[in-house]
Every structure is written in structure tokens, then in C-alpha cells.
Amino acid sequence: MAAPEGRPVFGDVIGVLTSWDEELLSVVNRAGETVEIHRKALVAGKPVPPAPVRRSTAAPADPGPAALQRLAARGWPAVESEPLGEWVLRASGGFTRRANSVQTLGDPGLPLAAALDRVQDWYARRGLPGYIEVTTPGSTEGLARALAERGATEDETLFRTAPLAALARTPAAVDVRLARRADAAWMSRYRRVGGDPGLERMARQVIHGGHSVWFATLTLPGQQGPAAIGRCVVDGEWAGFGAIEVLPELRRRGLATEVMAALARRAAEEGATGGYLQVEAGNERAVALYDKLGFRTSHRYQYARLAPEQRQGPGAADPAPR
């Protein structure tokens, strides 16, 4: 583009350089958008330090359990989803309960017994157990009682939040590489995949979903492969942390903190001021780490599992008419 008097007009793109080949440069700007620049149009470039994070920056106001559960679902989107009234059925080939459970916020549009039968059938057709995410307050009134009557087993999960500023200001002691995609090395350290190619395909779809996703890889001299990994998804004022893993023999060295701090700095650059994560209530080691990083429990929720024989709606005893 040229100005009327024939002089060139220059523009700036500030962000993270994610790729550079013979033709194009790709830069992710602070809004999370990918900007492509032709090499012939590039005039100059220079490193720009991240904007300082004010320690006084407060976390967003807690919007309540239902809003936070929906936020987390956007940051960990299922491969397949289907509405059931205001409920959302989610399936991802068995990769994590969060992406393979029904979110029960609101009214399913059916009596509870019929809705639970519908849930059970939906997951059975996919060869998956029927998991119900129960959030209190937020889930349909009477749901917990209905599940208890069916003898559904429950596991408790903590939803924890924290101001992002203090974590983002943690001094970096080691180099942590951030990327938009999880490469083979990152995936090799992700224990939830476990070497199953089918599960890995599902996992890749889930973990790359979300508004603005970043993957952290920490390597140490002399160590083959990543020593620690992590994931963060930025959605407005909130940054969700997950997949924080450290090699067992390298734990208790602060590597998880380094990974989370690097992700927090990037999230803060994109405007996030609050962090959230979900952790099983029985994972005492992880809970203790997150305590030290300033995370506090916003609310608790449960995953209730329905057994195949727990149908109670119409047609439960006899085959449905054809």
C-alpha cells in the first residue's frame, strides 16, 4: 500500500512469532488472532518484552458455580456434544470425564427419570459409561437425590480460582517454551493418553479447543524429552490451567510452578486477571501445590456414574415398542 505522495505506509504487529518459512511469518497477536505476513513485506523486527503485570491486579468477581462450569467447558470442549433441554451431553471417546459427561445446568426438558434414561442410552450407544456432572448450586433440583436412589457412585472435584498477577510475576528460573500446538514431545509426557493412538486422536481435538490455547514445555540440560508440561486456555478475564505434569523423579523442584508461571505471564499479556483449575479432591499433592500458588476453592462438584442396569424410566423392564 502506498500513500498519495508515493511513500510506503508501514504498520506494526505485536505478538508471538509462531512460524517462519520462505514465504510467510505467522504472529499471534495479543487478541489471540494469527496474523500472516509475507516475507517480502517485512521491513524490520525486534523483540518486545511483555507488558509488566501489576501485583495489585485483582481477579474477576466470582460469577458463581454455573458460570464457572460453563467457562471450563468452553476451555475443554468435547469432540461431540448434543443438547438435552438445557443439559449438554458430551463425548470424546473416553478421554477425561469432563469431556465425556453430561453437564446438568438447568432443565433437561424431561422428567428426571426419563432424562437420566436418555443420558444412559446416549452414552451406551457410544460404548461409554454414563457420567453425570452434578454442580451445587446449578444442577437441576432433585438431581442428586435421583442419582442417590439409583445408587450412582460419585467422585468429588474442586473448582479453584486465584488472582493471576502474583503467579505471573514469579521470576523465571528456567526456560519454558510456549507454543500454540502440542507437539510429539509434549504428548509423550501427557499421561492421560497412555500410548493409545485412538485416545490420542481424541485428546488432540479436545486440548487444542478453546479461545486462546497455549502449551508449555520445560526441558532441563541432560534430560531427554520434557521434564514438565502444562496447558492454559485464555477466555476473556479468565485463564484455565490443566495438564500440569512433571516427571516423577523430578518432582518437588518447583518445575510445576515454573510451567504455570510462564503460562500465567502469557495469559496476563492477553488481558486475563484470574486463573482457574479443576483438581480431584483426593489429589493431596496437587491441592497443596495450588494452595501455595494462591488458589482457593470456589465450589465443589461431583461426577456420578450410572451403572448399565440403573434404568428407571418407562420401558426400563420391557423392550421398547418398535
FENUR-V130754 format. One record per pair of residues at least 6 apart in sequence whose ideal C-beta (glycine too) atoms are under 6 Angstrom apart, sorted by sequence separation. I is the first residue (numbers start at 0). J is the second residue. D is the distance in Angstrom with one decimal. If there is no record, write none. Layout:
# FENUR-V130754
i = [I | I]
j = [J | J]
d = [D | D]
This chain:
# FENUR-V130754
i = [1 | 2 | 27 | 28 | 93 | 192 | 18 | 80 | 81 | 91 | 107 | 122 | 192 | 218 | 219 | 231 | 232 | 278 | 0 | 17 | 25 | 26 | 91 | 80 | 89 | 90 | 216 | 217 | 231 | 245 | 16 | 17 | 25 | 119 | 133 | 192 | 217 | 245 | 79 | 118 | 230 | 14 | 15 | 23 | 24 | 77 | 216 | 230 | 243 | 14 | 78 | 88 | 229 | 12 | 14 | 77 | 215 | 229 | 86 | 87 | 214 | 228 | 86 | 101 | 213 | 227 | 240 | 85 | 212 | 226 | 77 | 85 | 86 | 12 | 75 | 84 | 211 | 84 | 209 | 226 | 83 | 84 | 210 | 227 | 99 | 226 | 238 | 185 | 229 | 100 | 101 | 102 | 111 | 185 | 227 | 231 | 100 | 88 | 104 | 181 | 229 | 233 | 238 | 13 | 93 | 96 | 111 | 90 | 103 | 231 | 236 | 103 | 177 | 178 | 233 | 236 | 237 | 238 | 239 | 240 | 188 | 217 | 236 | 177 | 233 | 237 | 65 | 103 | 175 | 176 | 184 | 188 | 217 | 184 | 217 | 175 | 185 | 215 | 215 | 215 | 213 | 213 | 188 | 68 | 64 | 65 | 64 | 175 | 175 | 173 | 175 | 177 | 67 | 169 | 166 | 167 | 166 | 167 | 163 | 167 | 58 | 94 | 163 | 57 | 94 | 98 | 56 | 94 | 163 | 92 | 163 | 54 | 91 | 163 | 94 | 163 | 52 | 161 | 54 | 91 | 52 | 160 | 52 | 159 | 158 | 156 | 157 | 78 | 156 | 157 | 155 | 78 | 166 | 165 | 159 | 76 | 161 | 161 | 74 | 159 | 159 | 160 | 157 | 158 | 158 | 157 | 155 | 156 | 155 | 153 | 154 | 153 | 151 | 152 | 151 | 151 | 146 | 74 | 74 | 149 | 73 | 17 | 74 | 134 | 70 | 133 | 133 | 130 | 131 | 130 | 128 | 129 | 59 | 31 | 119 | 116 | 116 | 112 | 113 | 112 | 100 | 96 | 59 | 58 | 59 | 52 | 58 | 56 | 49 | 64 | 61 | 29 | 29]
j = [7 | 8 | 33 | 34 | 99 | 198 | 25 | 87 | 88 | 98 | 114 | 129 | 199 | 225 | 226 | 238 | 239 | 285 | 8 | 25 | 33 | 34 | 99 | 89 | 98 | 99 | 225 | 226 | 240 | 254 | 26 | 27 | 35 | 129 | 143 | 202 | 227 | 255 | 90 | 129 | 241 | 26 | 27 | 35 | 36 | 89 | 228 | 242 | 255 | 27 | 91 | 101 | 242 | 26 | 28 | 91 | 229 | 243 | 101 | 102 | 230 | 244 | 103 | 118 | 231 | 245 | 259 | 105 | 232 | 246 | 98 | 106 | 107 | 34 | 97 | 106 | 233 | 107 | 232 | 249 | 107 | 108 | 234 | 254 | 127 | 254 | 266 | 214 | 258 | 130 | 131 | 132 | 141 | 216 | 258 | 262 | 132 | 121 | 137 | 214 | 262 | 266 | 271 | 47 | 127 | 130 | 145 | 125 | 138 | 266 | 271 | 139 | 213 | 214 | 269 | 272 | 273 | 274 | 275 | 276 | 225 | 254 | 273 | 215 | 271 | 275 | 104 | 142 | 215 | 216 | 224 | 228 | 257 | 225 | 258 | 217 | 228 | 258 | 261 | 262 | 262 | 265 | 244 | 134 | 134 | 137 | 137 | 257 | 258 | 257 | 261 | 265 | 158 | 260 | 260 | 263 | 263 | 264 | 263 | 267 | 162 | 198 | 267 | 162 | 201 | 205 | 164 | 202 | 271 | 201 | 272 | 164 | 201 | 273 | 205 | 274 | 164 | 274 | 168 | 205 | 167 | 275 | 168 | 276 | 277 | 277 | 278 | 201 | 279 | 280 | 280 | 204 | 292 | 293 | 289 | 208 | 293 | 294 | 209 | 294 | 296 | 297 | 296 | 297 | 298 | 299 | 299 | 300 | 301 | 301 | 302 | 303 | 303 | 304 | 304 | 305 | 303 | 232 | 234 | 309 | 234 | 179 | 239 | 300 | 237 | 301 | 303 | 302 | 303 | 304 | 304 | 305 | 236 | 211 | 305 | 310 | 312 | 311 | 312 | 312 | 302 | 302 | 272 | 272 | 273 | 267 | 273 | 272 | 268 | 298 | 297 | 268 | 269]
d = [5.9 | 5.4 | 5.5 | 5.7 | 5.8 | 5.6 | 4.4 | 5.6 | 4.6 | 3.8 | 3.9 | 4.4 | 4.7 | 5.7 | 4.7 | 5.5 | 4.8 | 5.1 | 5.2 | 4.9 | 5.6 | 4.9 | 5.6 | 5.0 | 5.7 | 5.5 | 4.8 | 5.3 | 5.5 | 4.9 | 5.5 | 5.6 | 5.6 | 4.5 | 5.8 | 5.2 | 4.2 | 5.3 | 4.6 | 5.3 | 5.1 | 4.4 | 4.8 | 5.1 | 4.6 | 3.5 | 5.7 | 4.2 | 5.3 | 5.0 | 4.3 | 5.0 | 6.0 | 5.2 | 3.9 | 4.9 | 4.3 | 4.5 | 5.5 | 4.5 | 5.6 | 5.4 | 5.2 | 5.1 | 4.9 | 4.3 | 5.9 | 2.8 | 4.9 | 5.6 | 4.4 | 5.1 | 4.6 | 5.1 | 5.4 | 5.3 | 4.1 | 4.1 | 3.8 | 5.2 | 5.1 | 2.9 | 4.8 | 4.1 | 5.7 | 5.9 | 3.6 | 5.6 | 3.9 | 3.7 | 5.7 | 5.1 | 6.0 | 5.4 | 5.0 | 3.8 | 4.7 | 5.3 | 5.1 | 4.8 | 5.7 | 4.8 | 4.1 | 5.9 | 5.9 | 5.2 | 4.7 | 5.3 | 4.3 | 5.7 | 5.9 | 5.6 | 5.3 | 5.2 | 4.8 | 5.4 | 5.1 | 5.0 | 5.3 | 4.5 | 4.7 | 5.8 | 5.7 | 5.6 | 5.2 | 5.9 | 5.0 | 5.8 | 5.2 | 4.9 | 5.7 | 4.9 | 6.0 | 5.6 | 5.5 | 4.9 | 5.3 | 4.7 | 5.4 | 5.2 | 5.9 | 5.4 | 5.9 | 5.3 | 5.1 | 3.8 | 4.7 | 5.9 | 5.9 | 5.4 | 3.8 | 5.8 | 5.9 | 3.9 | 5.6 | 4.1 | 4.3 | 4.8 | 5.4 | 4.3 | 4.0 | 5.6 | 5.6 | 5.9 | 4.4 | 5.1 | 4.2 | 4.9 | 5.7 | 3.9 | 5.4 | 5.3 | 4.9 | 5.8 | 6.0 | 4.8 | 5.3 | 5.0 | 5.9 | 5.4 | 4.4 | 4.8 | 5.5 | 5.5 | 5.6 | 5.5 | 5.3 | 5.8 | 5.7 | 5.4 | 4.2 | 5.0 | 5.7 | 5.8 | 5.8 | 3.8 | 4.2 | 4.2 | 4.6 | 4.0 | 5.4 | 4.8 | 5.0 | 5.0 | 5.2 | 5.8 | 5.7 | 5.6 | 5.4 | 4.3 | 5.1 | 4.8 | 4.1 | 5.1 | 5.9 | 5.4 | 4.7 | 3.9 | 5.9 | 4.4 | 6.0 | 5.6 | 4.2 | 4.4 | 5.9 | 4.6 | 5.6 | 5.2 | 4.4 | 5.6 | 5.6 | 3.9 | 4.2 | 3.4 | 5.3 | 5.2 | 3.7 | 4.8 | 4.4 | 4.6 | 6.0 | 5.0 | 6.0 | 5.8 | 4.6 | 4.7 | 3.7 | 5.2 | 5.1 | 4.2 | 5.8 | 6.0 | 5.6]
